[in-house]
Amino acid sequence: MAKEIKKIFGIDLGTTYSSIAYVHKSGKPVVLPNEENSGVTPSVVLFENDKILVGNAAKKRAWLHPEDVAAFVKRSMGEKDFLFMIGDRAYTAEEISSFILRKLAMDAQRTLQEKVTDVVITCPAYFGVNEREATRRAGEIAGLRVRRIVNEPTAAAIAYGSTKPGEKKKILVYDLGGGTFDITMIDVQPDSIEVICTGGDHNLGGKDWDDRVVAYLAEEYQRQTGTHDDILDDPKVWQALQFVAESAKKMLSKQESVRVPIKYAGVAASVVLTRDIFDTLTADLLERTIAMVHGTMSEARRKAVLDFDEFILVGGSTRMPQVPKRIFQEFKKRPMMFEPENAVAKGAAILGWKIAINDSLAERVKEINIGKAQEDENYWEDMPEIEIEEAARERGISAQTLKSSLFKVHDVASKSFGILLKETGENDDVFNVILRNSRVPVRAKDTFNTAVANQGQVLIRVVECESSEEWVSYTSAVEIGTAALKLPPHLPANTPIVIEFVLSKEGRLSITATESSGGRSVDVKIKPTAGIGDNALEEAKERGKTQVIE
């Protein structure tokens, strides 16, 4: 009997829509439909009495109960002060996101008739420590075992690479989703996916295009009816316009104009929105993405990558005709749309398949007693070809299918990480030990000095920032953790302190600080300074066991 390979599902946890996928035993990724037989589920949560509605049911009823609807929470992941109030109950972004994850898992379980336990979850490439840990904790609250957090454009490149076996290409992945934007240069090889550099904006996405349409519709309603009321002050009208704005945007991808009915305080009007008006309203948003593409290309040139072969569009918002048109105009390359709604989930599923295969091969390595488990999970590297073929037969898959999963993934740090040395508001306040776009995992260290004689301790304030320079102003950095190193007495001023940073491939950061003369040291894993705390996390997990999700 074949040794079944455990399924590890890929989840695209999106701002406006989310999806879940797995890899069939044939080696092909499959997006699983939800209850409504759609491959995408709205990332919308509605609290209704004792029920928690998620997805289409929540979105369709959102305009009736706008004050009870949580949406676009991905933009608030890892935020210190974000709380969504329902009565006297406060929900964090992590807990709300966990409801979306549970809904995806429930629908997948209904389709496959097997429990979803292990997952790979995607996040924007530029997410920092707080946001990535918040994403992981959302999965834990949902009762899932989060095997990996992977960058969305990296996942899209993995899916793309799986369709182009044997090809060698440098691709620029332009990922414009419902609420976030990523631009990433990636080197696709037959046996590896290597990220060269990445950038993006977590406050730029299709929702911002929708917001421009909403504002235009409200202004046109005022002009036609003569009212001086701000109709967007009415929560029900605002929610309804959000819904029709998204629908109008999608319709304008296929037709030149759309008529939008609006009703407020019993008075109706009808506004015609043309594609030209839409493009004019949102032109500056599109230009922001173009500027970030140029920034990422500049970063690539610093790594001696001067050009790329293909421009790949992923994310549902790339269906807007203005996007490929503007890209071709600016870069003289015809962009290719690659499964905009599904590529990220499929790529995450393929990465989950790779992890599952490596888990299985680790058992094989132990059985034949060659080598030992490696931290990078490349157990197969020590296995002779005949053993790989035998392992494939035992697991009921072809040797080629198994080999296709044995690619390597090399990602980069989306932020720079450093030490706050002073807080004066001047330049050169922060020294970055790990620079943005360094390949991860990465280990780097530097030597600093005590300020005065007989200093009792060193307080190490760890920050992250988006600059690729070693020295930056503290005003451009965000403090993400602290560590205190106690010092022995009678140390002279300028005693060397060696500080080492270690950043994992998932974006988890730890530091070690060592005083050189006496060898005293402190090890610290940087925990998120924002988002849900440890106690609240455990409470949310317990609540999750009894909450009804529909």
N, C-alpha and C positions, 0 to 999 in steps of 0.2 A: 504493500500500500504506500502511495506517494506521501512524502512528508510535506504537508500543506504549508505554504509560506503565508505568514500572518499578513493581513491587509493593514496597511497604514494609509489612511485617507489624507488627501490634500484639500485644504480649505482656504478659499479666497475670502477673507473677512473684509468685505468692502464697505465704503462709506454709504453708498446708496443701495447696492445689491451685493449679495454674497452667494457663493456656490461651493459645492463639494464634489470631489471626484475620487476615483480609485483606478488602479491598473488591473485590467483583466489578466488572467493567466497567460493570455496570448502575448502580453507585453504592451497592449494598447491602452492608453488612458481613456476613461469614460466618465463624463459628467453625469451625475445622478439627478434625476428629476425630483422635484418636490411634490407635494400633495396635489398641486394643480397641474402636474406634468410639465412644469417649466424648469429649465436648467438653472435659472437664477431666482433668488428669493430676496424680496425687498428687505433691507436692513432697518426695519421699522418695528417698534415695539409699542403696543397699546395695553395699558393697564385698565382692566374692566372688572370691577368688583374683585372677586378672588381669582380671576383668570388673568393670564398674561398671553395676549395674542401677538404672534410674530409673523411677519411676512405680508402676503397679499391681504389677508383678513384684516390686519392692522392698518395697512395703507389705505384700503378702500373705505374704512370707517374713520380715518384720521380727521376728516373735516367736521365730523359730528362731535368729536371729543378732543379738540386740538390740545387742550391743557393736559391731557392724559397720554400724549404721544411722545415717545422718545425716538429721535431720528438723527442721523449724521453724527452719532456719538464717537465714531472713529477719530474725528478731528479733536476730540477731547481726551483721548487715551493718554494716561500718564500725567494729566493736569492735576495740580495740587488742590485746586479749589472747586473742581467740577462736582456738582451733586444735582441729581434730578429728583425733585420732590413730588411725591404722590401722597397727599394728606400729610401725615406726620412722618412718613417713611422717606428716607433719603437713599437713592441708588447711585452708585459710582458708575463711571463709564465701563469699568471691567465687568460689573454685574449685569448691566444692560447688554453688553456684548456677549456675555455668557448665554443669555436667552436666545440670541441669534444662533450661536454655535450649537446649542441643544436642539433647536428646531432643525437645523441642517442635519444633525446626527440622527434625529428621530425619523426624518423623511428618508434618509439613506438606509436606515435600518428597515424601514417599511418596504423599501424596494428590494433589498438584497436578502431580507429575512435573516440577518445576522447583526450582532451588536457592534457598534462603532466604539472602539476604545482608544486606539492610537491615531494621532493625527500630526500632520505638518501644517502649520498655519503661516500664511504670508502676511507681510507688512510692508509699508513703503520703504524704499531703500534708505531714505534719510532719517528714519526713526532713530532716536537716541536711546540711551539706556533705560530711561523711565518708560518710554512708549513701548519698547520691546518687552520689558518685563510685565507691563500692564497687559499686553497681548497674551503672553504666556499665562498670566494669572486668570484671565478671562476663560481660557481653556480649562484650567484647573477647576474653576468654579463650576464649569459645565460638566465636570466629572470625567474629563478627557485626559489622557496621557499625552502631553505635548512633546513629541520627539524632536521637533526642530522648529525654529522660527526662521523663515527664509525671506529674502527680499523679493518683492513682487516682480521687478524686471528680470531678476535672476531666474525666477520660476518660469517666466514667459520665455526666456532664452533656452531653458532646458526643454520646454515643450517644442520650441522651434527646432532645436537641434535634433530632437527625436524624429522629426519629419524630414531631416536632411542628413541622413547617415553618411559618413565619409567625407562630408564637405568641410572646407576650411574657409571661414568667413569672419570678418569683423563687422558686427552689426550694431546699429544705434537703435536701442529700444525706447520708443516714445510712448510712455504709458500715461494716458490721460483718463482717469477714472471719474467716478461720480463726485469725489471730494478731494482727491489728491493727484499730484502730478510727479512723475519720475522720468528722468532721462539718463540712460545708462549705456556706456560703450562696453561691448562684450566681444571677446574673442572666442568663437565657436570652433573647436577642433573635433576630429573624429572620436577622441577619447576624453575630452575635457570641455568644461565651460569655464572660462576665466573672465571675471569682471575686471575691466581696466580702470574705470572711474565712474562715478555716479553723482547725481545731483537731483534737486527737486524742491517741491513746495507742498507742505501738508495743508495749506489753505488755498489751494487752487484746483478746481475740478469742475465737472459738469454742473454742480449745484450753483456755482458762481454765474454760469451762463443762465441758469434758471432764474436766479435772483434778478439779473438784469431785465429779463422778460417780465417778471412780476412787477418790477418798478415801472416799466413802460406801460403795461396794461393798466396799472393804477392811475398813471398820469393821463392816459387816453380816456379812461372812464371819467375822470374829473373834467377833462376838456369837453367831452360830449354831453355830459349831464349838467355841467355848471356847478356841481357841488364843490364846496371847499373842505369837505370832510376828508381825512386821510383814511381811505377804506381799509388800509393795511393794519389799522389799529384794532379792527375786528378780527379776533383769532380765527373764527370760522372762515371768513373771507380770505384771510391770508393763507390758511391751509389749503383752501380750495384753489386759489391761484397758483400755489406751489405745484399742485397736481396738474392743472391745465397747462402751466408753463412747460413742465417736463414733456407732456404729451405733444404740445405745439412744437417744441424743439425737435422731437423725433419725427414729426410729420414733415417738418421743413427739410429733413434730410432726403426726402423723396419727392417733395413738391415745392413750388415756388411761393406759395402763400397759404395761410390758414386763418379762418375766422374764429375768434374766441368770444363766446358769450360771457358776460359778467353781470351779476345781480347783487345789489347792495341796498339795504333798507327798502326793499320792495321796488326799486327802480332798476330796470335792465338796460344794458347797452351791448353793442357788439363791436369788437375791435379786430381789424384786419392786421395781421402780422406777416410781413413778407420776409423772404430770405435776405434780401438786401438790408432791410431794417435790422434784422437779427444780427447780421454780420457787422453792421456799423455799431450797434449797441455793445458788442462783445469784442471788438477788434483789439482793444488794449489787453484783454485777458489772453488772447491768442499770442500777442506780441511778447507777453511775459514768458510764455513757453519757449518762444523762439530765442529770446535772450538767454534762457537757461540752457538751450541746446548749444549755443555758441560758447557758453561758459564751460560746459562739459567737454566740448571739443578742444578748448584751450587746455583743460586739465589733461586730456589725452595726449596732446602735443608735448606736455612736460614729461610724459612717459615715452616719448619718441614714437607715438602712434599718430601719424599724420593724416590718415584718411580712413574711410570705412567703405564696405561693399554694399550694404543694404540698410535701408531705413525701415524699421518694423514698427507698425502701429498696433498697440494693444490698449485695452480699456474701452468701454462702451462709448465714451465721449468722442473717440476718434472717428466715429461714424458721421460726425458733422462735416459736410462737404468743405467748409472753410479750412479744415485742418490739413488734409492732403494737398489742397490747392496752394495754401501758404507755404507749406514745406517744400513743394516742388519749386515754387517761385524763388525761395530763399537759397536752397541748397542744390538745385538742379539735379536732384535725384528723385525718381518716382517712388514714393513710399508704398510699401506693401502692407495691406491690412492682414493681420494674422490672428484669427479667432479672437476678436477683441473682448468678448465676454467670457471666454472659456480658457484662454491660454494660461492664465495665472493658476487657476485651480488644477488644470491638467499638469502643469509643470511641478506644482507642489506634490501631486499624486505620484509623479514619476520619481521625484526625490524620495518620497515615502517608500516606494517600491525598491529603490536602491538601498535604503536603510534596512528594509525587511530582508532583502537578499543578503546583505552583509551580515545581518544577525544570523541568518541561516547558515551562511558560509563559516561564520565563527565557530559554530558547532562542528562543522566538517573539519576545520583546522584542528580542533581539539581531538577529534576522532582519529585523524591520521598523524597527529602529533608532529605537525610541522609549524614552526614559528609560534607566535602567541598573539593574542588579540592586540591590535594597534589602536591607538586613540583616534586615528583618522579613519578608522573603519575599513581600511583597504586590506582586509584579511586575504583576499583572493590573490594578492600580488605574489605570495609565497607558494601558491598552489600550482602544481604542474597541470598542463592542459588536460591530461587524462582524468585528473581529479575533478576539474571543473565540469567536464562532460558527465562524469559519474554523479556529481552533485546535482546537475540538472535533471538527469534521469530519475534520481531518487525523489525529486520534488515535482515531477510531472510536467516539466517545461522543457523546451528545446535548449540546447547549448547556446544557440545564437540569441535566444531571448534572455538567457541569463547573462551572457556577455554584454548585451546591449545596456544592461543596468550598471555595468562596472565602469562607468565614466567618473571622472573627478570634477568636483565643483570648487572653484576658487573665487571667493568673494572679497570685498574690500570694506574697510572701515568707512562708515557713512559720515562720521564726525572725527574731529581731532580731539584728543584727550590730554589734559595737562594739569599744571599746578598753578594756583593763584599765589603769586609771590608778594604782591602788594595791592592796595586798593586806593589808588590816588586819582583815578580818572584820566591818567596820562597813558601814553602808549607804553608798550612793553611791560604790561602788568602780569600777563599770563605766558608761561612757557609750555608749549605743547610737546609732550614726550612722544605720543603717537600721532602721526599726521593723517589727516583725512585721505582716503583712497589708498592707504597702505593695505597690502594683502593680509587677510586674516586666515587663521589665527596669527597674532603678532605679539612679540615680546620686545620691549624696548626699555632702556633705563638711562638715567642721567644722574649726575652728582650735584647736590646743592650744599649750602653751608649754613651753619647756625649763625644767627645774627649778632649775639652778644656772648660774653664769657659767662659761665655758670648758668646757662640756659637750662631750665628745668624740663622742658618738653618741646617738641616740634609739632605744631598743628598743620596737618597737610590737608589743604582744601582742593578737592579734585573738581575739575570743570570740563565741560565739553563745548565745542564751538564748531562752526561751519567753515572756518578759515583753514587753508592749507599751509599757512605760514607758521614758523616756529614761535615767533613772538607776536602777541596780539593784545589789544586792550581788554581789560576785564569786562567792560561794558558790552562786548560782543560775545561773551561767554556765559554759560549757565552752570551754576554750582550743582553737582550731582552727588556729592558725598564728602565725608571728612574722615580723617584718621589721626590719632594722637600717638606720637612716639615719645615715651618717657626716656630721659637722658640721665646718665650717671652724673654725680656732682663733679665740680671743678674742671669741666671741659672748657677749653679756650674758645674764643670767638673763631668763626670760620672753620669749625670742625666739619669734615665732610659727612654728608648724609646721602646714601645711595638710594634712589627711589626707582623701583622697577614696575612697569605697567604690563599687564597681560590682558589682551582682548581676545575672547573666544570667537569662533566663526559665527556664533549667534549674536554677538554684540554684548556679551557679558564681560564686565570689567573687574579685575582684581589688582591690588597693588601690594607691594612689599617695600617697606622702608627700613633701612639698616644703618645704624650708627657705626662708623668705620673703626673707631678705636676699641670699643668694648664688645662689638658684635651684637648689641641689642637690636632687636628687630620687631616689627609689627606687620601682620598680614591682615588685609582687609578685603572682603568682597563688597564691592560697591552695591548697596541696596538702593532701590528707587527712593528718592526723597519726595516724590509726589505719587498720586494715585492711591490705591487701596493699601492699607497697612496690614501687617501680619495678622493681628487679632481680627480685624474686619474681614480679612480673607477667609479665615476659618469659619467665621459666622456665616459668611455668604455661601460657603460650601455646604454647611448644614442646612441653610434655608433651601438650597437647590434640591435637596433630597425630597422635599415635600411640595415645592411649587408646581403648579399645573401650567404647562406650556401648550398652547394650541396654535 
